[in-house]
Amino acid sequence: MASVMQDMLRLVFPHTCPGCGRTLLKAEHNLCLHCQVHLPKRLTFNSQELAQRFYGRLPLSEIYAYLLFKRNGITQHLLHAIKYHGNQELAQELGNKFGLDCNKLTLFTTVDTVVPVPLHKSKLRLRGFNQSELIAKGLANQLGCTLDNHTVHRVKKTPTQTRKNRMERWQNVAQIFEATTNQLAGKHVLLVDDVITTGATLESCGQALLQTGVSKLSIACLAIA
Ligand SMILES: [Zn+2]
């Protein structure tokens, strides 16, 4: 009965693919087959080039970003569907796909715990969910490790960064995170975010984690600009 209802609802409100806007077939969930095949994955695995963005600022064990972010590209549409249309299932599914690829590349094999970059509580209230946490959930499932969403908190709201220069952006995110326990001391932590732009937010959050005695830090980002 439920499935008849679902079919009828689909006739009235067809689900569309957040990547390309086409109507999804019954067997397709969250993403059409075409978009699944043509996800703009970063084809070359070059951890060095990514690690350089944090060189001298944050000691990293491994770093990887899954998708390339281009203006008006599939990745931008997917992130938009997650953040502004609340497509939470899509976030978790992309996290799962990301995790599967990490396993294939034998990345993050010694990670103990996955930590999503937290949102400020007022923003979390407004949006209702943390997209990085959903991505982290999918990743943790595939990597077979735990997820920690209570050790680090965002204590400062940050104003929008679009009109700031690089230096101002770095200063803007200094000390905006705080860790409240040392439960992660001695562990290899994988910090997860939705998109890397300047890396300043990740650096600030990573520093807060290292201060609690985390022994190794790695970064996984769904997309890179
Ligand atoms: Zn599509």
Residues whose N, C-alpha, C, O or C-beta is under 5 A from the ligand:
A	BS01	ZN	C17 G19 C20 G21 C32 C35
